[in-house]
Amino acid sequence: MEGVAHRARFAALMTAITRRLPFGLSEVVAPSLVGYLLINLCTFFVDLGLLGLFHGTFRWPIPAAVTLSYGTASVISYVLNRILNFRSHDDVGRQFPLYVAVSASNYLIFVLGLTDLLSAVGVYYELSRVIAACCEAVYLYTMLRFVVFRGSPGALGAREQVAAATAPEEGPEPEAGSESGSAAQEPPPTQTEPARPR
């Protein structure tokens, strides 16, 4: 029950943030995109911190440092997005291999490929990682929403997600047997007949 409460609170918070977006963005931006950006911003700092530790302190080669830092942050991102953001209940055995395939393609194209390329041409390695992260954010969110977590509550459109997140706030209709619902069902009180004159 505690996990369900955390999911509901997270969804409500992301919906509240989305509603306050300016320039009409609240109509097109899904709350799961806001949640994805928040979660992955946190895991990106984990990634960047580990990269600085592995390469800056331990002096590991860029490919090894990027691989380990990205792999750790990626697993954290999957768990948080599955539980809090997309609220998926699908089988992990089917879902996680898809996520691994998406992460591997993202890793080869953006994380390792683009980061290594930019570093090779003289861009500072941490700045290279930031540039690559901006590119991978678009790719990863698209794949998470439409491939890995498809069919989950967080994969719905912007309006559907807002409606789903706000639905519990509306009170349920009174049942037929409830006190408020039975008021209309009760028969009218019997009227006493007026006394007849003698």
N, C-alpha and C positions, 0 to 999 in steps of 0.2 A: 504493500500500500504506500510506503514511503517513496518508492521509486516512481509510482504513478503520480504522486503529488509533486515530485520534482519535475517530471515531464510536463505536467499541466502548468506549473509556475513558469517554467522556461518558455513554453509556447505562448503563454499570456504576456510575458515580458517582451518577447520578440514581436508579437502582434502590436503591443502598445508602442514600441519604437517605430515599427513600420507605419502606423497610422499618423505619426508626426513628421514623416518625411515630406519635404517641400516639393513644389513644382509638379504636383500630381503624381509623384513617384509612388505614393501609397497605393495607387490603383494598379500598378504594374510590378512592383517589387514584392516578391513573396516573403513572408516572415522567415521561411527556411533559409533564404539567401542571407538575411541579416544574421541569423543564428550561425550559418556556415562561416561568415566573415568573422564573427566574434570568436568562435571556437578555433578556427584555423589561424587567426591572428595570435592567439595564445600558444598554439602548438608551433607556429612559426618562430616565436621567440625561444621556445624550447629547442627547435632545430638550430637556430642561429647561435644560441648559447653553447650547445654541444659542438657545433662546427668550430667555434672559437676555441673551445677547450681542446678538441682533437687535433686541429691543425695549428692553431696559434700557440698552444702550450705544449702539446705532445709532439708537434712537428710531423704528424702523419701526412702522407700525400693527400692532395685534394680529393681524388676519387674515393679513397678509403674513408676520409673524414666526412665527406658529403653523404656517402652511403649509410654509414652508421647513424649519423645525426638525423638524416631524413627517415630512415627506417623506424627509429624510435618515435619520432613525431608523428609519423604516418599511422602507427598502431593506435596511439593516443587519440588522434583525430577520428579514426574509424569508430572507436568505442563511444566517444562523446557524441558524434553525429548520429550514430545508430540509436543511442538511448535517448538523448535529449532533443536533438534537432529534428530528425526524421521520424522518430518514435516508431521504428520498424519492429515488427514481431515475426518477420520471415525467418526461415531456417538459416542459421549461421553457416551451415555446411554448404548451402547453395550460394549464399550471399558473399561470404568472405573470399572465395576464389575469384569472384568477379572483381572485388575490391583490390585484390592482389594484382590482377591483370591490369586494372586501370592505373594503380600506383606504379607498376613496373613500366608501363608505357609513358606515364608522366615523368618518371625518374629518368628514363633513357632520353626523352625528348628535351625536357626542360631542366630538371634538377642537375643531372650529370652533364648532358650534352651542352646546353646553353651556358651553364655556370662555368664549365671547363673551357668552352670556347671564348667567353668573355675574359676569363682569367688569362688565357693564352695570349690575347691581344693587348694585355696590359691593364685591364680593369681590376681594381682591388677586389679580392675574392669575396668579401662580405657584401660589397655593392653588387657584384655579379649574382650573388644568391638572392638579393632583394629583387633585382630585375627579373630573374627567372621565376621568382615567387609570384609576381604580378601576372605573368603569362600563365602559370600553372593554375592560379586561382579560378580563372574563367573555365579552363578545361576540366578541372576536378569537379567544380560544382555542377557543371552540365552533366558529367558522367554519373555523379552521385545521384542526382535527382531523376535522371531519365533511364539509367541502367541499373546501378547497384541497389538503390532504395525505391525503385519504381513501385507504385501501388501503395506506398506507405502514406500516412497522413501528411507528412512534411513534403511529399512530392506533388501535392495538388497545386493548382494555380493560385495566384495571389488572393483572389476573392474567396475561393473555396477554403483556403487556409484560415483566413480571417473569420469566416463564418463558422468553421469548425472550432476555432479557439474561443469564440465568444458564445457558442451555443450553450455550454453549461451555466453561463451566467443568467440565462433566462429561466425563470421559474417554470417547473413542469405544470401542465394543465391539471386541475384538480380531478381526482378520480371520482367515479360515480358514488362510491361508498364513503368518500371523505366528508368531513364536516361541512366544508364550504360547498362541495358539489351536491350534497344531499339536501341543501336548503330549498332548492327549486323542486326537488322530487317529493318533498313532504306534502301531504294533502292539506288543503286549507282548513283552518279550524272550523269546527261545526258551529253554526249560529243557533242561538236559542230562539225558539219561536215566541213571538210577542203574546202576551196574555190576552185571551179573548174576553170582551166585555160580557157581563152577565145580564 
